[in-house]
Amino acid sequence: MAEKEILLRQIPAIHELTGTLKKRHPALPERLLTQIARKTAELIRGEILSGKRESLSPEEVLKMAEGELIRYQRLNLRRVINATGVVVHTNLGRSVLAQEALEAVVEVSSHYSNLEFDLRSGKRGSRYVHVEEILLELTGAEAALVVNNNAAAVLITLNTLAAGKEVVVSRGELVEIGGSFRIPDVMARSGAILREVGATNRTHLKDYEAAINENTALLMKVHKSNYAIVGFTKEVSGAELVELGRRYQLPVIEDLGSGCFVDFSRYGLLKEPTVQEVLATGVDVVTFSGDKLLGGPQAGIILGRKDFVAAIRQNPLNRAVRIDKMTLAALEATLRLYRDEKEAIEKIPTLKMLITSPQELKRRAVRLKNKLRKVLPSGAELRVVETISRVGGGALPLASPRSFAVALKSPHISASRLEAALREQEPPVIARIEEEALLFDLRTVLPGEENLICKTLEEIFQKEALCQN
Ligand SMILES: *Cc1c(COP(=O)(O)O)cnc(C)c1O
């Protein structure tokens, strides 16, 4: 205990540390430097009290303060390099936008725009028209509306069409998406009453039929985005549900979750029903995300029958879940790329990454390995290994695209220490650990990022070497 007290007394006074910083950074405001000094003292204090720190020199104090200063001066939300192989990585921002989408965002948000202005009539217009036409063209839907995200799309659809009434859903489809989106909870908040039918593994058409009564508003299907039920199972298809709905004059809605316009089975991935196919079964309203398999910005897309979509648009909740202009700009530009599927898979990064062939990934892994070999110490073990990428974002849960990665092992630095050090770099590199090695899956590494990975690792190893000498 006495030792800790001695150390605590060595923490410089705030005004002293502020003074030292002021000499080094005369242009920076005093208030900021005082804040840095306080934060630094607080951090050191915490380290001493927790036993993490056993000595303290003025140089160390200064180094920490400078580190804090860098943290204060840089943006919190910034780019990272995704070497995890998870393409639609929700924690890492889901979809990387196409160049066309970025240009549209910059153009529209660095100038005034016709967001809600009808250029033809010179009168007030609607923000929704900008993506309506293209959505109808691409999917064959009767009407379209876009909102903040798919959770909002589900909420407002249920609230509009079923508040105070029952919605029939299979027990096997009561999904939870990461970040606490749960169908039963959203249903409750929408004011609709959940009527679950069937068993977890098996739901029959007769289960839905038996649940229908005079208070039933809707039959609902939810895409099992992030899980699969295998073995002794039975699921009612959208088409069967539509047929049942028609018999009882009940609308059928489907939360597609991811939603895609491209048939991935044509590119060697698992079959995921496209939005066009789902609408063709006669489902009255479908909802899906803009930033999962679609590869656009965060948005919720609602497609379906004209009268239903019109009612949803007029719901006062719509103002609360409204889509903003930057999102609209990015969404419209992304959607336009789908007019030509070849262009879409070439220009929308999410699609491009998903369908990159294992051979191509192997070629890139070999290239990265060779580059790393040149800059890392000879003790570092580098191998090209076959691995499995993930689609992520609660889409195609059973898809396991073959990929290639560079596996790195060092006799001196543990994989978990390397992984943590990479997260501290600029830009941070996010990699995963498998069997004591650090894996860089090339599927999600963007063009030009391989060199950054090399540079970053080179720096980490150099620092480690200095520490050991
Ligand atoms: C992802 C998902 C949602 C939520 O969509 P967000 O765009 O993240 O709000 C809702 N339902 C299903 C089935 C999903 O997969």
The ligand as a MOL file (V3000), in Angstrom:
LIG
                    3D

  0  0  0     0  0            999 V3000
M  V30 BEGIN CTAB
M  V30 COUNTS 15 15 0 0 0
M  V30 BEGIN ATOM
M  V30 1 C -31.7120 -6.8110 -39.8460 0
M  V30 2 C -33.1470 -7.1290 -39.6530 0
M  V30 3 C -34.0290 -6.1810 -39.1400 0
M  V30 4 C -33.5540 -4.8240 -38.7160 0
M  V30 5 O -33.1260 -4.0700 -39.8010 0
M  V30 6 P -32.2860 -2.7090 -39.5420 0
M  V30 7 O -32.1180 -2.1590 -40.9240 0
M  V30 8 O -31.0370 -3.1060 -38.8840 0
M  V30 9 O -33.1390 -1.8460 -38.6950 0
M  V30 10 C -35.3410 -6.5420 -38.9870 0
M  V30 11 N -35.7830 -7.7720 -39.3240 0
M  V30 12 C -34.9700 -8.7210 -39.8240 0
M  V30 13 C -35.5200 -10.0640 -40.1550 0
M  V30 14 C -33.6110 -8.4320 -40.0220 0
M  V30 15 O -32.7860 -9.3490 -40.5010 0
M  V30 END ATOM
M  V30 BEGIN BOND
M  V30 1 1 1 2
M  V30 2 1 2 3
M  V30 3 2 2 14
M  V30 4 1 3 4
M  V30 5 2 3 10
M  V30 6 1 4 5
M  V30 7 1 5 6
M  V30 8 2 6 7
M  V30 9 1 6 8
M  V30 10 1 6 9
M  V30 11 1 10 11
M  V30 12 2 11 12
M  V30 13 1 12 13
M  V30 14 1 12 14
M  V30 15 1 14 15
M  V30 END BOND
M  V30 END CTAB
M  END
